[in-house]
Amino acid sequence: MSANGESYDPNKLGWGFAAAIIVLAIVANVTAYSLHKATYLKPDKPAAAAAAH
């Protein structure tokens, strides 16, 4: 038993930290997708230098 009289219940511990990790993963995925959409060039698209001629 813990010092404050409550019994130890492992099912109630760590949910805040787990939620923070899940939110961090979602933010990282959205950021990666946004960067990909903003910077990806299709392989069949001519390069900018070739298009200027």
ABEGO torsion letter per residue (X at the ends): XBAAGBBBBAAABGAAAAAAAAAAAAAAAAAAAAAAAAABBBAABBBAAAAAX
